[in-house]
Amino acid sequence: MSDEPGSVRNRFRSDFIVEMVLMAALAVYFLLARDQVVGADLGFTVVGAVLMALATYWTLHTLKDGLQFLTLRLRPGK
C-alpha cells in the first residue's frame, strides 16, 4: 500500500464515484420495489439484499480510504 497523498486521493476519488453509482442503483431499486411485497418475488428480493450488502461494504471501504486520506493530509512533518 502506497502512502503517497496523490495515490490515496485518487483511490478515494474513485471509491467515492463507485459509492455514488451504488447509491443511485439502490435508489432505482427502491423505486422499483415500492409496490413489491417482500419475498413475493424471490429473485427481486435477493437482488435487493445483495445490492444493500454491497452498498454497505463499499460505504465502509470508502470511509476507510477517506480517513486514510485525511490522516495523510493532516500528518505533520511530511
C-alpha positions as CSV (number, residue, x, y, z in Angstrom):
1,M,0.0,0.0,0.0
2,S,1.4,3.3,-1.0
3,D,1.4,6.3,1.4
4,E,1.6,8.8,-1.4
5,P,-1.0,11.5,-0.9
6,G,-1.8,11.6,-4.7
7,S,-2.4,7.8,-4.9
8,V,-4.6,7.9,-1.8
9,R,-6.5,10.9,-3.1
10,N,-7.1,9.1,-6.5
11,R,-8.2,5.9,-4.7
12,F,-10.6,7.8,-2.5
13,R,-12.0,9.7,-5.5
14,S,-12.6,6.5,-7.5
15,D,-14.1,4.8,-4.4
16,F,-16.4,7.8,-4.0
17,I,-17.6,7.6,-7.6
18,V,-18.4,3.9,-7.2
19,E,-20.2,4.8,-4.0
20,M,-22.4,7.3,-5.8
21,V,-23.2,4.7,-8.6
22,L,-24.1,2.2,-5.9
23,M,-26.4,4.7,-4.1
24,A,-28.1,5.5,-7.4
25,A,-28.6,1.8,-8.2
26,L,-30.1,1.4,-4.7
27,A,-32.4,4.3,-5.2
28,V,-33.6,2.9,-8.5
29,Y,-34.1,-0.5,-6.8
30,F,-36.2,1.1,-4.1
31,L,-38.3,3.0,-6.6
32,L,-39.0,-0.3,-8.5
33,A,-39.7,-2.1,-5.2
34,R,-42.4,0.4,-4.0
35,D,-45.3,-1.9,-5.0
36,Q,-43.5,-5.2,-4.3
37,V,-44.2,-7.4,-1.4
38,V,-41.1,-8.5,0.4
39,G,-40.4,-12.1,-0.6
40,A,-43.1,-12.3,-3.2
41,D,-40.5,-12.4,-6.0
42,L,-37.5,-14.2,-4.6
43,G,-35.1,-13.1,-7.3
44,F,-36.1,-9.5,-6.8
45,T,-35.6,-9.8,-3.1
46,V,-32.2,-11.4,-3.4
47,V,-31.0,-8.7,-5.8
48,G,-32.1,-6.1,-3.3
49,A,-30.3,-7.9,-0.4
50,V,-27.1,-8.3,-2.4
51,L,-27.3,-4.6,-3.5
52,M,-27.7,-3.4,0.1
53,A,-24.9,-5.6,1.3
54,L,-22.6,-4.4,-1.4
55,A,-23.5,-0.8,-0.7
56,T,-22.8,-1.3,3.0
57,Y,-19.5,-2.9,2.4
58,W,-18.5,-0.2,-0.1
59,T,-19.5,2.6,2.2
60,L,-17.2,1.2,4.9
61,H,-14.4,0.8,2.4
62,T,-14.9,4.4,1.2
63,L,-14.9,5.7,4.7
64,K,-11.6,3.8,5.4
65,D,-10.0,5.4,2.4
66,G,-11.4,8.8,3.3
67,L,-9.9,8.5,6.8
68,Q,-6.6,7.4,5.3
69,F,-6.6,10.5,3.0
70,L,-7.4,12.8,5.9
71,T,-4.6,11.2,8.0
72,L,-2.0,11.7,5.3
73,R,-3.2,15.2,4.7
74,L,-3.0,16.2,8.4
75,R,0.2,14.4,9.2
76,P,2.8,16.9,10.4
77,G,6.3,16.8,9.0
78,K,5.5,15.4,5.6
